[in-house]
Structure formats: structure tokens, C-alpha cells
Amino acid sequence: MRSDLPEKLGAPARRALSNAGITTLARLAKCSEAEIGKLHGMGPKAIGQLKAALRQRRLAFAGHPKKM
């Protein structure tokens, strides 16, 4: 499956997600923000980009209410 992660996501964050087996927003939405934040290479900017991408697809990190 082709990745739908944000194109502007930095290489360290992209590698961290890939190493964790996360290549799509749907898979990302199954993880909590805290879990993703613990990945090496994941910083506040990347978390913000991921949150925005999830919102655009009407998704959210696990444990967060989905606002539509």
C-alpha cells in the first residue's frame, strides 16, 4: 500500500514510523500520540504534522475523540 503520510514529514520521523511498521494514516490512528512521541526521531513538529494529516482524513490518534 502506498504511504499517505505527509510529504513534508522529516526524514527522521518518516524512518521512525517506517521502522515501527506505520506507513499509512489509518495505521497511525491505531497508535496513541504518546506511543508515537516516544519513537526516536519524532519531535513536536512531526507530531503536529501528523495530527493535521489525521484531522484532514477525519482520523485521530488512538484515545483521542474524533471531531468531525
C-alpha positions as CSV (number, residue, x, y, z in Angstrom):
1,M,0.0,0.0,0.0
2,R,1.2,3.5,-0.9
3,S,2.1,5.7,2.0
4,D,-0.3,8.6,2.7
5,L,1.8,10.2,5.4
6,P,2.5,14.0,4.9
7,E,5.0,14.7,2.1
8,K,6.8,17.3,4.2
9,L,7.4,15.0,7.1
10,G,11.1,15.0,8.0
11,A,13.3,12.0,7.2
12,P,14.0,11.1,10.9
13,A,10.2,11.0,11.7
14,R,9.5,9.1,8.5
15,R,12.1,6.5,9.3
16,A,10.8,6.2,12.9
17,L,7.3,5.4,11.6
18,S,8.6,3.0,8.9
19,N,10.7,1.1,11.5
20,A,7.6,0.8,13.6
21,G,5.6,-0.6,10.7
22,I,3.5,2.6,10.2
23,T,3.2,3.6,6.6
24,T,-0.4,4.9,6.5
25,L,-2.6,7.3,8.4
26,A,-5.1,4.5,9.1
27,R,-2.3,2.5,10.8
28,L,-1.1,5.6,12.6
29,A,-4.6,6.2,14.0
30,K,-4.3,2.9,15.9
31,C,-1.5,4.3,17.9
32,S,-1.7,6.8,20.7
33,E,0.1,10.2,20.5
34,A,2.3,9.2,23.5
35,E,3.4,6.0,21.7
36,I,4.4,7.9,18.6
37,G,6.1,10.6,20.6
38,K,8.4,8.0,22.1
39,L,9.8,7.0,18.8
40,H,13.4,8.1,18.1
41,G,13.3,10.9,15.6
42,M,9.8,12.0,16.4
43,G,9.6,15.7,17.5
44,P,6.9,18.2,18.2
45,K,6.9,19.5,14.6
46,A,6.4,16.0,13.2
47,I,3.6,15.3,15.8
48,G,1.9,18.5,14.7
49,Q,2.1,17.5,11.0
50,L,0.7,14.0,11.8
51,K,-2.1,15.5,13.8
52,A,-3.0,17.8,10.9
53,A,-2.9,15.0,8.4
54,L,-5.1,12.8,10.6
55,R,-7.6,15.6,11.0
56,Q,-7.8,16.1,7.2
57,R,-8.8,12.4,6.9
58,R,-11.2,12.7,9.9
59,L,-9.0,10.5,12.0
60,A,-7.2,11.0,15.3
61,F,-4.6,9.3,17.4
62,A,-6.0,6.4,19.5
63,G,-7.5,7.6,22.7
64,H,-8.4,11.0,21.3
65,P,-12.0,11.9,20.4
66,K,-12.6,12.3,16.7
67,K,-14.1,15.7,15.9
68,M,-16.0,15.9,12.7
